[in-house]
Amino acid sequence: MAYMRDKEEKSDGRLLEGVTEIDYKDAELLRKFMTERGKILSRRYTGVTSKQQRQVKRAIRQARVMGLLR
């Protein structure tokens, strides 16, 4: 799998720059952490911390239940 990492573009954690709170109602922000198919991107790919990744995960799941995301 090491050959795939070279091809992937890794973010340096700027996706959450300037964001004070991760909220399930902010669908545009949450879509940055998902693939086109609706899967949650890994922390290694997005470059966020563990705590931020848990907040993103929780917000995406809440937004899916509310029908804001697929």
C-alpha positions, 0 to 999 in steps of 0.5 A: 500500500505504500505505492498508493500513499505517494499518489495521494495528496495529503492535507496539512490540517488546514481544513479546520483553519479558522473553525472554532466549533465543528457543528453538524449543521455546517454541511459544507465544512463536513463535506470536505471530510467525506469522499464523493461516495459519502465515506468519512476520510481518515485522519491520516489523509485530512491531517487533523488531530485525534480530537478533531477527527472524533468531533468531525465523525460525530458531526457527520453522523448526526448530519446523516441522521438529520438528513443533511448529508448522505 
